């Protein structure tokens, strides 16, 4: 099961990152979409973030709340191991978004695919998903999920016994 999320970005006035989930997608290993939604925010999306992922305040205006999305996320992932490219980052942002929305965070069992890929290519450095794949649609949750699924398939096909 693959999870990816998109964040709001930077609040330049306060000079710190405001990381709130604005889009989240989950697919299974067959590529079936289990969850793909924008998230209604309690803050405005900064222009800097909008220019990165193309998600506008108008797009999230009628989206479900984080409370509703997180409930659905828990339901579609119950008993599953999540395969997340940058699990440490994405799960941290999910936890932060729960805190920001007064939602109790419960940890997920996950596998860190970026680490697995770095081991495969014998790299000690962080490798972006777009560098690891042919990803052309950047910073959108569903596209990232499918890119991770493709990467996992490539790793499986190239596995040395």
N, C-alpha and C positions, 0 to 999 in steps of 0.2 A: 504494500500500500504506500502510495507516494503522496506527500503533502508539500505544498509550497504556498507561500504567502507573499503579499506585497505590502509595503509600509508607507506611512505618510511622508516621512522625510525629515527635513530640518526646519526648526523654528529659529530663524535668524535673529529675531528680536532678543530671545533669551540665550542664544548661542549654545544650545544643547540639542541633542537629537530628541525629537518626539517620535517615538516609534510606536505607532498604533496600526494594527492590522486593518487594511482597507479592502483586501481581496484575499480569498483563501480557496484553494482547490485541493481535492483529494481524488485520486484515481486508484483503481486496483491494478494488479499485475497484468490483467487482460486489456487494460486501457479504458475500462468502463469508468465514466465520471460518477463519483459518489457524492461529491460536494463541489460546487463551483459558484461562488457568490461574492459580490461586493459586500462591504459592511458599512452600515450607516455610522457616521462619526459624530462625536460630540464636539469636535474641533474642525476648523477648516483645513483643507489640504494646502500646504504651502506651494507657491508657484514653482519653486525649485523641484519639488517632488513630482508635481503634475508634469513637468517637462521630461522627467525620466521615464515614468510609466504610462503617461497619457490618461490617467484616471482623474476626472474632474469632480469638484464638489457637486455639480449637477448630477453626475452619474451615480453617486452614492446617496443622494438625497432620499430616495424611496427604498433603499436597500434595507434588509433586516438588521436589527441591532446585533452588537457583539454577543449579548446574552443568548439570543436565539441561535446565532451561528455557532457559538461554542457548544451549545446543547446538541446541535446537529452533528458537529465535529466529533463529540464524545460518542454519539450513537453510531456513526458510520465507522468508527475506528475501534470499537469495543473488542477486546481480545486479540487485536492485531498488533503486529510490529510495524511501525511507520518507517519507511525508507525515505530519508530526507537528505538532500545533497549537503546542506550546511545545517545539520540538526541542532548543533549547539546554538547557533544564531536564531534560527526560526523558532525553536521551542522557547528560547529566552524571550523572544518578542511576543509569542503567544501568552506566556506567563505575564509579561508586562502589560499586555492589553487586558488580560483578566483583572489584574490589580487596578488598572486605570478605570475599569468598568464595574468594580466591586463584584466580580465573579470569582468564585473559588476555583483556583487552578489545581488540576490534578495532573500529575506527570504522565507522560506517554512512554511506552516501550518503543525505542527507536534504534535505527542503524544509521550511522554517519557515512553517507555514500562518498562525500568528498575525500574523506580519509582513505576509504577503500580504493578510490580511483588513484589517489596520490601514491599509495603502496603499489598499485598495478603498474604505474609508469615510473616507479622508483624516484619519486620527487619528495623532497623535504619541505617544499613550499606550498602555500595555498594556491589552488588552481580553480579559477572561476568556472561556473557551469558553462558559460558561453565559450570558454577556451577548451573545455573538455568535450564539447559537442559542436554540432553545426547549428546551434541555436541562433536564429535570426530575429525572432520576436523576443526582445529582452524585457525583463521585469514585468511579465504578466504571469500570474500563478499557474493557470492551466498549461500554457506553453512550456513553462519550466517543468511541470510534472511529466509531460510527455517526453521532454528532453532527457530527464532522469531515467524514465522507463527505457528509452532507446539506449542510453549509456549502459544501463544494467544488462540489456540484451547483448550489447557489444562485448561487455566484460565476460558474460556467460559464454558467448560464441568463441572468444579468444582464450578461454581458460586452458591452461596447460595441466594435464593430469599428472 
